[in-house]
Amino acid sequence: MRLESGTSVIFRVEMDKQKVTFGELVSLIGQQGGDIVAIDVIQPGRKTEIRDLTVSVAEPSEIGTLSDAVKAMKGIHLVNVSDRTFLLHLGGKIQVRSKVPIKNRDDLSRVYTPGVANVCLAIRDDINKSHSLTIRRNTVAVVSDGTAVLGLGDIGPHAAMPVMEGKAMLFKELAGVDAFPICLNTKDTEEIISIVKAIAPTFGGINLEDISSPRCFEIERRLKEELDIPVFHDDQHGTAVVLLAGLINALKIVGKNISDIKVVVCGIGAAGFACSRMLLAAGVSRLIGVDRFGAIHKDEQYDNEAWNEFARLTNPDNEKGSLSEVIAGADVFIGLSRPKLLHNGDVRKMNSDPIVFAMANPDPEITPEEAGTDVRVFATGRSDYPNQLNNVLAFPGIFRGALDARARTISESMKLAAAHAIASIVTPEELNEEYIIPSVFNDKVVPAVRRAVIQEAINAGVARKVPSDFRNLD
């Protein structure tokens, strides 16, 4: 998930009309960089009145400066300051609700004792029935240890909870999937694996989130091997799916074949590794990974075993050097690292009609303004630029399809199918340099991804159920 700048705050002010006018207050807020987006009169009066002003600011850090300016204004008593984002999070953002009413003893006997005992025995005799007779059929665990949250780093499991709640909300709102945040107070790889395995009977799928590299690789690998339900590290694979979808359409614009291009990936952490594997599976043959020590190549033995594996899979010409050196002749730059690593001079070394996906959090490796007209197709992870590459386009539909097919796993072919489905939402008539990927609010995305994932799960033999809308189809 990506961290965006900007917020809004509610100022409750008591105004002495004999000492200050509302226009003077509005003018002050504007001078301090605030933008009033809503005004509510809470308590009118002839001499004094209380109003709530909803003010948008560019950065959360500006709230304190603006508050001090309002507080110092003659005739104004600043009653309260409430960050609207904080207000939204009071008591959490999700809740559990029952699907059936309990109005009498008969209802109670069916949902609990004694009637529920028969359901328990049916599942005891056939564990597979837990997928149809319990919440497993539609429930995903969003699991994190809080070690790699947004662009904030290791902030711990308690501080990670608002993000995981938000992820659960997106599952429900976009795909109808019931997801629950599980924030673990441990960084121990074996303990995390053990805990997730222990809670797996409650869930139909596991979404790993914001777990730092390289531990995330081992955790996901082991859980995929030892569980018979889908395990999906969204920071890796959700990013990879959406990135490939964007690249598929960007290549249509520049008229290049995926098998002919040179790709430079900057930042070989969890997302960088997964994106690279996805691009290789999609047909890219010349891919070079760059991290803080330069290009990853076969002549070096790395402490990070994941990098040694990466070196074996990539860089066929064994290129060496800095980002600025290996980007020469590249067709595509993919940034999953940190701000301001790519410069306009580097872009000019790329092939004609270069594609730049600068996805660093929260600020890209290079901005569209800095790149200028030298880049043909530009994308970021931000919502304030065109072509936002956001995981939200992938994970709701992928899990919706995996749950509906009761898939044992989410395979590479299912992820590739999801990427092509996302890309297909943009029609040839719509496709242009500033529209290569659909909006996260496009209601065609989840159904398209769901169908593609189910079909590929059936083809790959990992589906344990064929949904009704797939039966009797040629």
C-alpha positions in Angstrom: 0.0 0.0 0.0 1.2 3.5 -0.7 1.4 6.6 1.6 -0.1 9.8 0.2 0.5 13.3 1.4 -2.3 15.7 2.3 -5.0 15.7 5.0 -7.9 17.7 6.3 -8.7 18.9 9.8 -11.7 20.4 11.5 -11.2 23.6 13.5 -14.0 24.4 16.0 -13.8 28.1 16.6 -15.8 30.5 18.8 -15.9 34.0 17.2 -16.4 37.3 18.9 -18.2 39.2 16.1 -17.3 42.5 17.6 -13.6 41.8 17.3 -13.3 39.8 14.1 -15.2 39.0 11.0 -15.5 35.6 9.4 -13.9 36.9 6.2 -10.8 37.9 8.2 -10.6 34.3 9.5 -11.0 32.8 6.1 -8.3 35.2 4.8 -5.9 34.1 7.5 -6.4 30.4 6.8 -5.7 31.0 3.1 -2.5 32.9 3.9 -1.3 30.0 6.0 -1.8 27.5 3.1 -5.2 26.1 4.2 -8.1 25.5 1.9 -11.6 25.7 3.5 -13.7 22.8 2.0 -16.7 22.9 4.4 -18.3 25.3 7.0 -20.9 24.3 9.6 -22.5 26.6 12.1 -22.7 24.8 15.4 -24.1 27.5 17.7 -25.3 30.8 16.1 -25.5 34.0 18.1 -25.7 37.7 17.8 -22.4 38.5 19.5 -20.6 35.2 19.3 -21.0 32.1 17.3 -19.3 28.7 17.1 -18.4 27.2 13.7 -16.7 24.1 12.5 -14.3 24.7 9.6 -13.1 21.8 7.6 -9.7 22.8 6.2 -7.5 20.9 3.7 -3.7 21.2 4.0 -1.0 19.8 1.8 1.0 18.1 4.6 0.0 16.9 8.1 2.9 18.9 9.5 1.1 22.2 8.5 -1.7 21.6 11.0 0.3 22.8 14.0 1.4 26.0 12.3 -2.2 26.7 11.1 -3.6 26.0 14.6 -1.1 28.4 16.2 -2.1 31.2 13.7 -5.8 30.7 14.3 -5.3 30.6 18.1 -3.3 33.8 18.0 -6.0 35.7 16.1 -7.8 38.4 18.1 -11.5 37.6 18.7 -11.0 33.9 18.0 -11.1 31.1 20.6 -9.9 27.9 19.2 -12.2 25.3 20.9 -10.9 22.2 19.4 -8.8 20.8 16.5 -9.8 17.4 15.1 -7.9 15.7 12.3 -10.6 14.1 10.1 -8.5 11.1 9.4 -8.1 10.5 13.1 -11.8 10.9 13.7 -12.5 8.3 11.0 -10.2 5.8 12.9 -11.9 6.3 16.3 -12.8 2.8 17.5 -11.4 1.2 14.4 -12.8 1.1 10.8 -14.3 -2.4 10.7 -16.7 -4.5 12.8 -18.2 -8.0 12.9 -21.9 -8.3 12.2 -24.2 -11.4 12.2 -25.8 -12.6 9.0 -28.9 -14.1 10.7 -31.1 -12.7 13.5 -31.5 -14.3 16.9 -35.0 -13.5 18.1 -36.2 -16.6 20.0 -35.1 -19.9 21.5 -35.5 -21.7 18.2 -33.1 -19.3 16.5 -30.7 -19.8 19.4 -30.8 -23.5 19.1 -29.9 -23.4 15.4 -27.0 -21.0 15.5 -25.6 -22.4 18.8 -26.5 -25.2 21.1 -27.8 -27.8 20.5 -28.3 -27.6 16.7 -24.8 -26.5 15.9 -23.4 -29.8 17.2 -24.6 -31.6 14.1 -22.7 -29.1 11.9 -19.5 -29.6 14.0 -19.8 -33.4 13.5 -20.3 -33.0 9.8 -17.1 -31.0 9.5 -15.3 -33.5 11.8 -16.1 -36.3 9.4 -15.2 -34.2 6.3 -12.9 -31.2 6.9 -13.6 -29.9 3.4 -17.1 -29.0 4.6 -15.5 -26.2 6.7 -15.2 -24.3 3.4 -19.0 -24.3 2.9 -20.4 -24.5 6.5 -18.3 -21.8 8.1 -16.9 -18.3 7.4 -13.8 -19.9 5.8 -15.5 -19.8 2.4 -15.2 -16.0 2.3 -12.6 -15.0 4.8 -9.0 -13.9 4.5 -6.5 -13.2 7.2 -4.4 -10.0 6.6 -1.2 -10.9 8.5 1.6 -8.5 9.3 4.4 -8.1 11.9 4.6 -4.3 11.3 8.2 -4.4 10.0 7.7 -2.7 6.6 4.6 -0.6 6.8 4.0 1.8 3.9 7.0 4.1 3.7 7.3 4.2 7.5 9.5 1.1 8.0 9.4 -1.0 11.2 6.8 0.7 13.3 5.6 -2.4 15.1 2.3 -4.5 15.1 0.2 -2.0 17.1 1.0 0.9 14.7 0.4 -1.4 11.7 -3.1 -2.1 12.7 -4.8 0.9 11.1 -3.2 -0.1 7.7 -4.4 -3.7 8.0 -7.9 -2.5 9.0 -7.9 -0.4 5.8 -6.8 -3.4 3.8 -9.7 -5.4 5.3 -12.1 -2.6 4.3 -10.9 -2.7 0.7 -11.4 -6.4 0.5 -15.0 -6.0 1.6 -15.9 -2.9 -0.3 -14.4 -3.9 -3.6 -14.8 -7.7 -3.7 -17.2 -8.7 -0.9 -14.5 -10.6 0.9 -14.5 -10.7 4.7 -11.0 -10.0 5.8 -9.6 -9.6 9.3 -6.4 -7.9 10.4 -3.9 -10.1 12.3 -1.0 -8.1 13.6 1.7 -10.3 15.3 3.9 -9.2 18.1 6.9 -11.1 16.9 9.6 -10.8 14.2 10.7 -14.4 14.5 10.3 -16.2 11.1 9.5 -19.6 12.6 7.1 -18.2 15.1 5.2 -16.3 12.4 5.0 -19.4 10.3 3.8 -21.4 13.3 1.1 -18.9 14.3 -0.3 -18.5 10.7 -0.5 -22.3 10.4 -2.3 -22.5 13.7 -5.0 -20.0 12.7 -5.4 -21.3 9.2 -8.5 -23.4 9.9 -10.4 -20.1 10.4 -9.6 -18.7 7.0 -9.9 -19.5 3.3 -6.8 -17.5 2.4 -3.8 -15.7 3.9 -2.7 -12.2 2.7 0.8 -11.4 4.0 1.3 -7.7 4.3 4.2 -5.3 5.2 6.7 -7.9 6.4 10.3 -6.9 5.8 12.7 -8.5 3.3 14.3 -11.1 3.2 12.2 -12.8 5.9 9.0 -12.4 3.8 10.4 -14.7 1.2 10.9 -17.6 3.6 7.6 -17.0 5.4 5.6 -17.1 2.2 7.5 -20.0 0.7 7.0 -22.2 3.8 3.4 -21.3 4.2 2.6 -22.0 0.6 4.3 -25.4 1.0 2.6 -26.3 4.3 -0.9 -25.0 3.9 -3.6 -26.0 1.4 -5.1 -22.5 1.1 -3.9 -19.5 -1.0 -1.0 -17.6 0.6 -0.2 -14.3 -1.1 2.3 -11.6 -0.1 0.6 -8.6 -1.6 3.7 -6.3 -1.3 5.4 -8.7 -3.7 2.7 -10.1 -6.0 0.0 -7.5 -6.0 2.6 -4.9 -7.0 4.0 -7.3 -9.7 0.6 -8.0 -11.2 -0.4 -4.3 -11.5 3.0 -3.3 -12.8 2.8 -6.0 -15.6 -0.7 -4.8 -16.5 0.6 -1.3 -16.9 3.6 -2.4 -18.9 1.5 -4.5 -21.3 -0.5 -1.4 -22.2 2.5 0.9 -22.2 4.3 -1.4 -24.7 1.3 -1.1 -27.0 1.7 2.6 -27.1 5.4 2.6 -27.9 5.1 -0.4 -30.3 7.6 -2.6 -28.7 7.6 -6.4 -28.0 8.1 -7.5 -24.4 10.6 -10.1 -25.5 12.8 -7.5 -27.2 13.1 -4.8 -24.4 15.8 -4.1 -21.8 14.4 -3.5 -18.4 16.2 -2.0 -15.4 14.6 -2.6 -12.0 15.9 -0.4 -9.2 15.4 -1.7 -5.7 15.6 -5.5 -5.3 13.6 -6.0 -2.1 10.4 -8.0 -1.8 8.5 -6.0 -4.5 11.5 -5.7 -6.8 12.2 -9.4 -6.7 8.6 -10.4 -7.3 8.1 -7.8 -10.1 11.3 -9.1 -11.8 10.1 -12.7 -11.6 6.7 -11.7 -13.1 8.4 -9.8 -15.9 10.6 -12.8 -16.7 7.5 -15.1 -16.7 5.8 -12.6 -19.1 8.6 -12.8 -21.6 11.2 -10.2 -20.7 14.7 -11.7 -21.4 17.0 -8.7 -20.7 16.4 -7.6 -17.1 19.0 -6.0 -14.8 18.4 -5.4 -11.1 20.1 -2.5 -9.3 20.4 -2.0 -5.6 22.5 0.2 -3.4 25.7 -1.5 -4.5 24.9 -1.2 -8.2 23.9 -3.9 -10.7 23.4 -7.4 -9.3 25.5 -9.8 -11.4 26.8 -13.3 -11.4 30.4 -12.6 -10.5 29.5 -11.4 -7.0 28.6 -13.6 -4.0 26.0 -11.7 -1.9 25.2 -12.1 1.8 21.5 -11.9 0.8 20.7 -15.3 -0.7 17.7 -13.9 -2.5 20.2 -11.7 -4.5 22.3 -14.7 -5.4 19.1 -16.3 -6.8 18.3 -13.1 -8.5 21.7 -12.9 -10.2 21.2 -16.4 -11.6 17.9 -15.5 -13.1 18.7 -12.1 -14.6 21.3 -9.9 -16.3 22.2 -12.2 -19.2 25.0 -10.0 -20.4 26.4 -9.7 -16.8 26.4 -5.9 -16.9 28.0 -4.1 -14.0 28.1 -0.6 -12.6 25.8 2.0 -11.2 22.2 2.7 -12.2 23.4 5.6 -14.3 25.7 3.2 -16.2 23.4 0.2 -16.8 20.4 2.2 -17.7 22.0 3.1 -21.1 20.0 1.5 -23.8 17.1 0.5 -21.5 13.6 0.6 -22.8 11.9 0.5 -19.3 12.9 1.7 -15.9 11.0 0.3 -12.9 11.7 2.0 -9.5 10.9 0.3 -6.3 13.5 2.1 -4.2 13.6 5.6 -2.9 13.2 9.2 -4.1 15.5 11.1 -6.5 17.6 8.2 -7.6 16.9 8.7 -11.3 17.9 11.9 -13.1 16.9 13.5 -16.4 20.4 12.7 -17.7 19.8 9.0 -17.0 16.5 9.1 -18.9 18.3 10.5 -21.9 20.6 7.5 -22.0 17.6 5.2 -22.5 16.2 4.0 -25.8 13.7 6.0 -27.8 10.2 6.2 -26.3 11.3 5.2 -22.8 8.9 3.9 -20.3 9.4 5.0 -16.6 7.5 3.5 -13.8 8.8 5.4 -10.7 7.0 3.8 -7.8 9.0 4.8 -4.7 7.0 5.6 -1.5 5.8 8.3 -1.0 7.9 10.3 -3.6 9.0 8.7 -6.9 12.6 8.2 -8.0 11.9 11.0 -10.5 8.8 13.1 -11.0 7.1 13.7 -14.3 8.1 17.3 -14.1 11.8 16.4 -13.7 11.6 13.8 -16.5 9.8 16.2 -18.9 9.1 15.2 -22.4 12.0 12.7 -22.6 9.7 10.0 -21.2 7.0 8.6 -23.5 4.9 6.8 -20.8 5.2 7.6 -17.1 3.6 5.9 -14.1 3.9 6.2 -10.3 2.1 4.8 -7.3 0.6 8.2 -6.5 -3.0 9.2 -7.1 -2.1 12.8 -8.0 -0.3 11.8 -11.2 -1.8 9.9 -14.2 -1.3 6.1 -14.4 -1.4 5.2 -10.7 0.0 1.6 -10.2 -1.8 0.5 -7.1 -2.1 -3.0 -5.6 -5.8 -2.4 -5.0 -6.3 -3.2 -8.6 -5.1 -6.8 -8.0 -5.7 -8.3 -4.6 -9.5 -8.0 -4.3 -10.2 -9.8 -7.6 -7.4 -12.3 -7.1 -8.7 -13.4 -3.7 -12.3 -13.3 -4.9 -11.5 -15.7 -7.7 -9.3 -17.9 -5.5 -12.0 -18.2 -2.8 -14.8 -18.9 -5.3 -12.7 -21.6 -7.0 -11.6 -22.9 -3.5 -8.1 -22.8 -4.9 -5.2 -24.6 -3.1 -2.8 -21.9 -4.1 -2.4 -18.8 -6.2 0.0 -19.9 -9.0 2.2 -17.8 -11.3 -0.2 -18.5 -14.2 -3.1 -17.1 -12.1 -1.1 -13.9 -11.4 -0.2 -13.5 -15.1 -3.9 -14.0 -16.0 -4.9 -11.3 -13.5 -2.4 -8.9 -15.0 -3.7 -9.4 -18.5 -7.3 -9.1 -17.2 -6.5 -5.7 -15.6 -4.8 -4.5 -18.8 -7.8 -5.6 -20.9 -10.1 -3.1 -19.1 -8.5 -0.3 -21.0 -9.9 -0.4 -24.5 -7.9 0.5 -27.6 -10.0 3.6 -27.9 -9.2 4.7 -24.4 -5.5 3.8 -24.4 -3.1 6.7 -24.4 0.1 7.9 -22.6 -1.8 9.1 -19.6 -4.3 6.2 -19.4 -2.6 2.8 -19.4 -4.2 1.4 -16.3 -7.8 1.5 -15.0 -8.9 3.4 -11.9 -9.0 1.5 -8.6 -12.7 2.5 -8.6 -13.5 1.0 -12.0 -16.2 -1.6 -11.3 -15.1 -3.8 -14.2 -11.8 -4.7 -12.6 -12.7 -7.1 -9.9 -15.1 -9.2 -12.0 -12.6 -9.4 -14.9 -9.7 -10.4 -12.5 -12.0 -12.9 -10.7 -13.0 -14.7 -14.0 -9.4 -14.8 -15.2 -8.1 -16.2 -11.9 -10.9 -18.9 -11.7 -10.3 -20.0 -15.3 -6.6 -20.3 -14.8 -7.1 -22.2 -11.4 -9.3 -24.7 -13.3 -6.8 -25.0 -16.1 -3.9 -25.5 -13.7 -5.8 -28.1 -11.6 -5.7 -26.2 -8.3 -9.4 -25.4 -8.2 -11.4 -27.6 -5.8 -14.7 -26.1 -6.9 -16.1 -24.9 -10.2 -18.3 -21.9 -9.6 -21.8 -22.1 -11.0 -21.1 -19.4 -13.6 -18.3 -21.6 -15.1 -20.3 -24.8 -15.4 -21.6 -26.0 -18.7 -19.2 -23.6 -20.6 -17.3 -24.9 -23.6 
